[in-house]
Amino acid sequence: MKKRVLAACLTAILLVGTIAGMVSGCGKQASDGEQGSEESGKTKLVFWIRGTETDAICKALKADIDAYNEKEDGMAEVSIEFVPLGDFATKFNSAFAGGTAPDIVETGVDQISIRAHMEQYLALDDYLDAWENKGEIIENYLEAGKMLDDGKTYGLAYAPTPCVFVWRKDFFREAGLDPEKPPKDWNEMMEYAKKLVVKDGDTVVRGGFSLEPADFRLFTLMARQAGSRLYDPKTNLPEIADAAGIRTLQYFADIMPYSILYNPAPGAQTLRSFQTSESAMAYITTEEISAMIANDPSLKDEIGICSYVPADDGEDSTWCGFRLFSINAASKDKDAAWDVISYLMTEEANRNRMENANVAPAYKSLNEEYKLLNEKVNVPASESIAVGVPFPKTDWMTSYGEAVRNAQQEVLYGEKSVEEALNDAENLIKTDAQLN
């Protein structure tokens, strides 16, 4: 059923006439087993990277690919195409349907379950088991691409996207709080939010905390801190209406009077309220911190950073996204594709990305070196990565985000109780999972 539904989506894309332009933009590629020049005798492979050539991480990856192409013993000649992040899913769907998808894909955790169940990404377990460097890799990186249902790995993580807790030290000083001390737990964070909120009459003009009713990342992050797995490990079905989930959403309702709501339309590219100085505390990614400081260097010493604020009796856990390398299951030269990925995952390539794009390395041996590059950001980022878990990798993730988003909005806008909203959300996800 799931495959039929997803196939229908692909058909719809074709019908609206997008495939011609998208596929022509892909160019001729190596999924047909095209060989390289007679001089090199190497297979030609195509590698899609999400982002633009000006992104630091993309530039570092391009440098790695250039170095690979210069290797005499490399199995392939690799050409790169950069794909804007928001366009990736649609463009990949169209290219795969047309038989012109790339051999190697730079992808996200959110795509793993979708692509694995559509049999578009190759299971990498045989390659990983034979890989001599596997034991050098941090466990979270190896787990990031592993599915819950079949236990197979469809992507190898090379770059985490840690989410950290941040606060404005200048706003703390204004409120009479110690700017060097973040809240120690959820209870203290609530007290801080009450002191930090700025109102104009009944209107909050600067929030003590940033709530995100249109985004499900914050719920995922804090529910895990409260002790939820978000799914039943015996059945792999969703379990978000448990005590921890209810506690989390109730916390959102309780802190809302002292918060600014970050609630853009789905897919809108807008800055979070902490980035616009409308919130004093928030959870954001290290990339967003870097962008803030690049935009306004005066904020460098005014942003406090720690890994996370735990629930008073909860878990040492948080959310962490990952960027991964995957192989197109239809590639005619999977061994060559793995040869490229294994090069991109060498210690040398990890160091290149660490030094030139501040990417937290996958190698245990480089962790201390990474921390020393920028202790203020990288130490809490490393702590966040160590206990960070991405979104559940199951086929019901396609409905998880919308269900959680709806539950948050129903509670924060007074339409349903916390228990009713979460139970409805969980049942909706379960129904989708069982039907598909």
C-alpha positions in Angstrom: 0.0 0.0 0.0 2.8 2.4 0.9 4.6 1.8 -2.3 1.4 2.3 -4.3 0.7 5.6 -2.5 4.2 6.8 -3.1 4.2 5.6 -6.7 1.0 7.7 -7.2 2.8 10.7 -5.9 5.5 10.2 -8.4 2.9 9.9 -11.2 1.4 13.1 -10.1 4.7 14.8 -10.4 5.1 13.6 -13.9 1.6 14.7 -14.9 2.2 18.3 -13.9 5.0 18.4 -16.4 7.9 18.9 -14.1 9.9 15.9 -15.1 11.1 17.2 -18.4 12.8 20.2 -17.0 14.1 18.3 -13.9 15.5 15.3 -15.8 17.1 17.5 -18.4 18.8 19.4 -15.6 20.3 16.1 -14.3 22.3 15.5 -17.4 23.6 12.1 -18.5 24.7 10.1 -15.6 26.2 6.8 -14.6 23.3 4.7 -13.4 23.4 3.1 -16.8 26.9 1.8 -16.1 28.6 4.3 -18.4 32.3 3.9 -18.4 34.8 6.6 -18.1 37.3 7.8 -20.7 39.5 5.2 -22.4 42.5 6.9 -20.7 41.2 6.3 -17.2 39.1 3.2 -17.7 37.0 4.3 -14.7 33.2 4.2 -14.3 31.5 7.6 -14.4 29.3 8.3 -11.4 27.1 11.2 -10.6 26.9 12.6 -7.0 24.0 14.9 -5.9 24.8 17.1 -3.0 22.1 19.1 -1.2 22.9 22.8 -1.1 24.8 25.3 -3.2 28.5 25.6 -4.2 28.9 28.5 -1.8 27.9 26.5 1.3 30.9 25.7 3.4 30.0 22.0 3.7 29.4 21.7 0.0 32.7 23.4 -0.8 34.5 20.9 1.5 32.7 18.0 -0.2 33.7 19.3 -3.6 37.3 19.5 -2.5 37.1 15.9 -1.3 35.6 14.7 -4.6 38.3 16.6 -6.5 40.9 14.8 -4.5 39.2 11.5 -5.1 39.1 12.1 -8.9 42.9 12.7 -8.8 43.5 9.3 -7.2 45.0 6.8 -9.6 43.5 3.8 -7.7 40.0 5.3 -7.5 37.3 3.1 -9.2 35.3 6.0 -10.6 35.3 9.5 -12.1 32.7 11.5 -10.1 30.7 14.5 -11.3 28.8 16.7 -8.8 25.4 18.4 -9.1 24.3 20.7 -6.3 20.6 20.5 -5.5 18.8 23.2 -3.4 17.8 21.6 -0.1 14.1 22.3 -0.6 14.1 20.9 -4.1 15.8 17.6 -3.4 12.8 15.3 -2.7 10.8 16.4 -5.8 13.8 16.4 -8.1 15.0 12.9 -6.9 11.5 11.5 -7.3 11.4 12.7 -10.9 14.9 11.6 -11.7 14.3 8.1 -10.2 11.0 7.7 -12.0 12.8 8.6 -15.2 15.8 6.3 -14.6 18.3 9.2 -14.3 18.8 9.4 -10.5 22.4 9.9 -9.4 24.5 7.0 -8.2 25.5 8.6 -4.9 23.2 10.9 -2.8 23.9 13.3 0.0 20.7 12.9 2.0 19.0 13.4 5.3 17.5 11.1 8.0 14.0 12.2 7.0 14.6 10.6 3.5 16.0 7.3 4.7 12.8 5.6 5.6 10.9 6.9 2.6 13.6 5.8 0.1 14.4 2.5 1.8 10.7 1.4 1.6 10.6 2.5 -2.0 13.7 0.4 -2.6 15.5 3.5 -3.9 18.4 3.4 -1.5 20.8 0.5 -1.2 21.3 -1.4 2.1 25.0 -0.8 3.0 25.4 -3.5 5.6 27.7 -5.8 3.6 30.0 -2.9 2.7 30.0 -1.6 6.3 30.8 -5.0 7.8 33.8 -5.3 5.5 34.9 -1.7 6.0 38.2 -1.5 7.9 37.4 1.9 9.5 34.0 1.0 10.9 35.4 0.6 14.4 36.8 4.1 14.4 33.4 5.7 13.8 31.3 7.2 16.6 28.3 4.9 17.2 25.7 7.6 16.6 26.9 8.1 13.1 26.6 4.4 12.3 23.1 4.3 13.9 21.8 7.4 12.0 21.0 5.5 8.8 19.7 2.3 10.3 16.0 1.5 9.9 13.9 0.4 12.9 11.9 -2.3 11.1 14.5 -4.3 9.2 17.6 -3.1 11.1 19.4 -2.5 7.9 21.5 0.6 7.2 20.7 2.8 4.1 22.9 5.7 4.8 26.2 6.5 6.4 26.3 9.7 8.4 29.2 12.0 7.8 27.9 15.3 9.3 25.6 15.8 12.3 23.3 18.8 12.7 23.3 19.2 16.5 20.6 21.2 18.2 21.8 23.2 21.3 20.2 25.3 23.9 21.0 29.0 23.5 20.3 32.2 25.5 20.9 35.9 25.2 23.3 37.0 27.9 22.3 40.7 27.5 18.7 39.8 28.1 19.7 37.8 31.1 21.5 40.8 32.6 18.4 43.0 32.0 16.3 40.5 33.9 18.7 40.2 36.8 19.8 36.7 35.9 23.4 35.5 35.8 24.4 35.6 32.1 26.9 32.8 32.5 24.4 30.3 34.0 21.7 28.7 31.8 18.7 27.1 33.6 19.6 23.8 35.1 16.3 22.0 34.3 12.8 22.5 33.0 11.5 24.0 36.2 14.2 26.7 36.3 13.7 27.3 32.6 10.1 28.1 33.3 11.1 30.5 36.1 13.6 32.2 33.8 11.0 32.6 31.0 8.7 34.4 33.4 11.5 36.9 34.3 12.7 37.3 30.7 9.4 37.9 29.0 8.8 41.5 27.8 5.2 42.6 27.2 3.4 45.6 25.8 0.1 45.3 27.8 -1.0 41.7 27.2 1.1 41.3 24.1 4.4 39.5 24.3 6.9 41.5 22.3 9.9 39.5 23.4 9.5 35.9 24.6 11.4 34.3 27.4 11.4 31.1 25.3 10.8 30.3 21.7 7.9 27.9 21.0 7.5 26.3 17.6 3.9 25.1 17.0 4.5 24.7 13.3 7.6 22.5 13.8 7.8 19.1 15.4 11.6 19.1 16.2 11.1 20.8 19.6 8.5 18.3 20.7 10.7 15.4 19.6 13.7 16.9 21.4 12.0 17.6 24.7 9.8 14.5 24.8 13.0 12.4 24.6 14.4 14.5 27.5 11.3 13.6 29.5 11.9 9.9 28.8 9.9 9.1 25.7 11.2 6.9 22.9 8.4 8.2 20.7 7.8 4.6 19.6 7.2 1.2 21.0 10.4 -0.8 20.5 8.5 -4.1 20.4 6.1 -3.1 17.6 7.9 0.0 16.2 4.6 1.8 16.2 4.4 5.4 17.4 4.1 6.1 21.1 3.8 9.8 21.6 0.8 10.0 23.9 2.8 8.4 26.8 3.4 10.2 30.1 6.6 11.9 28.7 4.8 13.1 25.6 1.9 14.5 27.7 4.3 16.1 30.1 6.1 17.8 27.2 3.1 19.2 25.5 1.6 20.4 28.8 4.9 22.2 29.4 4.5 23.9 26.1 1.0 25.1 27.2 2.3 26.3 30.5 5.3 28.3 29.1 3.3 29.7 26.2 2.2 32.9 28.1 5.9 33.8 28.4 6.9 32.8 24.9 7.0 34.1 21.3 5.5 31.5 19.0 7.6 30.7 15.9 4.8 29.7 13.6 5.7 30.2 9.9 3.7 28.5 7.1 5.0 25.0 6.3 8.1 25.2 4.1 8.6 29.0 4.6 12.2 30.0 4.9 12.0 32.4 7.8 14.3 33.1 10.7 13.5 31.7 14.1 12.5 34.1 16.9 15.8 33.8 18.7 17.6 34.7 15.5 15.5 37.9 15.2 16.1 38.8 18.9 12.5 38.2 19.8 13.2 35.3 22.2 15.7 35.1 25.1 16.0 31.3 25.1 15.6 28.7 22.4 16.9 25.5 20.8 18.6 26.1 17.5 21.2 24.4 15.4 24.9 25.3 15.5 24.5 26.3 11.8 21.9 28.8 12.8 24.2 30.2 15.5 27.0 30.7 13.0 24.7 32.5 10.6 23.5 34.8 13.4 27.1 35.8 14.3 28.1 36.2 10.7 25.1 38.5 10.3 25.9 40.5 13.5 29.4 39.9 14.9 28.4 41.9 18.0 26.4 38.9 19.1 29.4 36.7 19.4 29.9 37.4 23.1 26.2 37.8 23.9 25.0 34.3 22.9 25.3 31.6 25.6 25.4 28.0 24.5 25.0 24.6 26.3 24.1 21.2 25.0 20.5 21.0 26.4 18.4 21.7 29.5 17.3 18.4 31.0 13.9 17.7 32.5 14.3 17.6 36.3 14.0 13.8 36.4 14.3 12.9 32.8 16.9 11.5 30.3 20.2 12.7 29.0 18.9 13.0 25.5 18.2 15.5 22.8 17.5 15.7 19.0 20.3 15.6 16.5 20.0 15.6 12.7 22.5 13.9 10.4 23.6 14.3 6.8 24.4 11.0 5.2 25.8 9.4 2.1 23.5 6.8 0.3 23.8 4.7 -2.9 21.1 4.6 -5.5 19.8 1.0 -5.5 19.6 1.2 -9.3 23.2 2.2 -9.8 25.0 -0.3 -12.1 28.3 0.1 -10.3 27.5 0.0 -6.6 31.1 -1.1 -5.7 32.5 2.0 -7.3 29.9 4.1 -5.5 31.0 2.6 -2.2 34.6 3.2 -3.1 33.7 6.9 -3.3 31.8 6.9 0.0 34.6 5.1 1.8 37.0 7.8 0.6 34.7 10.5 1.7 34.6 8.8 5.1 38.4 8.6 5.5 40.0 10.4 8.5 41.7 12.8 6.0 38.3 13.8 4.5 36.7 14.1 7.9 39.6 16.5 9.0 39.1 18.5 5.8 35.4 19.1 6.6 36.2 19.7 10.2 38.8 22.4 9.5 37.0 24.1 6.6 33.3 23.8 7.4 33.4 23.1 11.2 31.7 19.7 10.7 31.9 17.5 13.7 33.9 14.5 12.5 32.7 10.9 12.5 36.0 9.7 13.9 36.5 9.2 17.6 40.2 10.1 17.2 39.2 13.6 15.9 36.7 14.5 18.6 39.1 16.4 20.9 40.6 18.2 18.0 37.2 19.3 16.9 36.3 20.7 20.3 39.5 22.8 20.4 38.7 24.5 17.1 35.9 26.5 18.6 35.4 25.5 22.3 32.4 27.8 22.8 30.3 26.1 20.1 31.9 22.7 19.6 32.1 21.5 23.2 28.3 21.8 23.7 27.7 20.6 20.1 29.8 17.5 20.8 27.9 16.8 24.0 24.6 17.2 22.1 25.8 14.8 19.4 26.8 12.2 21.9 23.3 11.9 23.3 21.5 13.1 20.2 18.9 10.9 18.4 17.4 11.8 15.0 13.7 11.4 14.1 12.4 7.8 14.2 13.3 6.0 10.9 10.1 4.3 10.0 7.6 4.6 7.2 5.1 6.3 9.6 7.5 9.3 9.7 5.7 10.5 6.6 2.7 11.3 8.9 4.5 11.9 12.2 5.4 15.5 11.5 2.0 16.6 10.4 0.3 14.8 13.3 2.6 16.3 16.0 2.3 19.8 14.4 -1.5 19.6 14.5 -1.5 18.4 18.1 0.8 21.3 19.2 -1.4 23.9 17.4 -4.6 22.4 18.8 -3.3 22.6 22.4 -1.6 26.0 22.1 -4.7 27.6 20.4 -7.1 26.0 22.9 -8.9 23.6 20.6 -8.1 20.4 22.5 -6.7 19.2 25.8 -3.2 17.8 25.8 -4.3 14.2 26.2 -7.0 14.4 23.5 -4.6 16.1 21.0 -1.8 13.6 21.5 -4.0 10.6 21.5 -5.6 11.7 18.3 -2.2 12.3 16.8 -0.9 8.9 17.8 -4.0 7.1 16.5 -3.7 9.0 13.2 0.0 7.9 12.8 -0.9 4.3 13.8 -3.7 4.2 11.3 -1.4 5.4 8.6 1.3 2.9 9.6 -1.1 -0.1 9.7 -2.9 0.8 6.5 0.4 1.2 4.7 
